Amino acid sequence: MGIDSLSLPELIRRLGKRFQVTVPDEDTGQAHTVGDLVRIIQRLAGSDPPADPTR
C-alpha cells in the first residue's frame, strides 16, 4: 500500500470510526492492499460491495 507500519493502525482506526466498526487485529494483519481494507470494512459494516458500473 505504500504506508508505513506506524501509519496503518491509525488509518484503520480512522476508517473504523468513520464506518462505525471495530477492526480486529487479525483483520488488520490481512490488509495488504486498499482493496483488502475495503473488503474488511464492508464485511464488518454488513454491506455488500458496490455493483460493478461496467456491467
Buried (B, 14 or more C-beta within 10 A) or exposed (E): EEEEEEEBEEBBEEBBEEEEBEBEEEBBEEBEEEEEBBBBBBEBEEEEEEEEEEE
